[in-house]
Amino acid sequence: MLIWRPAHLWGCRVALASTLVVMASAAMAGTPVTGMFSYMADAASLRLCATGQQLPVAMEGDFVALQRAYLQARPADQPGQPLLVELQGRITQRPSMEAGQPPRRTLVVETFGTIRPGQECPSPRVAPLQSTNWRLQPLDGRVQP
């Protein structure tokens, strides 16, 4: 959802442009998401592999397919056991389930992909910044200043 407000209300055009970019990117659907999903007592959550952040998962979109796959794949004697999942989704602000709490970042499953029992989040690939050779790349055939 994009909201347009006159630039003079924000104090400068940069703030307005930044706000629009953030709002547009938050509304984009179908971003690849990989994480450790768990479900227990009607509470679903996912720990993002990329950041380690724990997010509640909304029970809408393709959540039912994710829930079914999880319930079939997890060990029967280990309810709530986290399992690695890959899906397409978006992170959005939703009202908190606790009264008086601010809205929370929540994962909405757009398209369920796969579940990988017995696997963990892949190790992050970290490249050292020191002693790395950097090369400028042209954008649209031009080197940018």
N, C-alpha and C positions, 0 to 999 in steps of 0.2 A: 504494500500500500504506500503510495507516494503522497505526501502532503506538501503543497506549495504554499509558501508564505512569503510576503514581500521581504526583500533583503534588509530593508531598514529596521525590521523588527529583530533581526539577528545581530545587527551591529556591523556585519561585513558579509560579503558574498562568499568568502571561503567557508565560513561556518555553515551557510546555507547549502553550498555544494557538498560539503562533508556530510551533513545531515542526510541529504538525499541519497548519497552513495551508500551510507550505512543502512538506511531504511530499505533501499532497493536490494542490497545484497542479503539482508535478513529475510526478505520475502522470496528469494529465489528457491525454487523447488528442485528436488532431484539431486542434491549434493551427495556424493559418495560418503558413507559413514561406516567405519569399522570400530567395533567395540565389544566389551564384555557385557552381555545382556543377562539380567536376572529378573525373575518374576516369582512373587510369593504373596499370598493373601491379597490379591487384587492390587498389588503395588509393583509396577514395572519400572526398572531403571537400567541405564546403560553407562558404563565407564568408557569414555572415548579413548581409543588407543593412541591417538595423536597427542592428546594433552593430559590424559589421566583424569579429566573432569567427569564427575558423576552427574548425570542428568535424569530427571524423571522422564518417562515415555508416555505420551498421550495415547489414550485408548481410542484412536480414530485412524482414518486412512487405512493402510494395509497392516495395522497392528494385529488383527485377528490371525493373519497368515504367520506372522512372527510368533505369536503366542502358541499357536498349534505346533509349529516346528519345534519350539523350545520345549513344550510339554512332552513331545514324543522323543526328543533327543536327550533330555537330562536324565540322570540316574533317578529311579523311583525313590530310592532311599535318601536322596539329597535335594530336598526342595530348596529352591532359591540358589542353587549352584550356578555361578556365572558361566556362560558359554559364549564363545566367539561368534559374532554375527557380522554379516556384510549386508548393507541395505542402501537405499536411496532415501534421503530424508531432508528435513529442514529444522533448524533450531529457531524457536519463536518464544516470545514472552507469553506466559499463561498465568492466571490467578493462582496463588498458592493454595494448597489444600488446608493449611493451618490458618485459622482466623487471625486477622490483624497483621499478617506477614505480607511483604511486598511481592509483586509478581515474580515468577521464576522462569529462568530459561528452560524450555521443555523441548524434547525431541519429538517431532511428528514424523511417523514412518510413511513415506510416500509409496515406496515399492520395496517389499521384502526381497532379499537376494538369497543368501545362503546362511546356514548355520554350520559351524565346524566344531563338533564335540571333541574334547581332548586337546584342543589347541588353545594357545594363549595369544595375546597381542604380539605382533612381530616387534622385535627390538628396533628402536629408532635408529636410523642411519644418520650418524653425526659426522660431519666433515669438519676438520679443523679450519679455522679462518686464517690463522697464521701460516705462512709458508705455502699459501695457495696462490696459484697463478690465475689472475682475473683478466678477462678479455672483454672489451666493450663490444656490444652487438648493435648493429643498426636497427632502428625501428622504422618501418615503412621505407627502407632504403636510405635513411638519413641517420647520421650519428647525432644523438640528442645532446644538448649542452648539459 
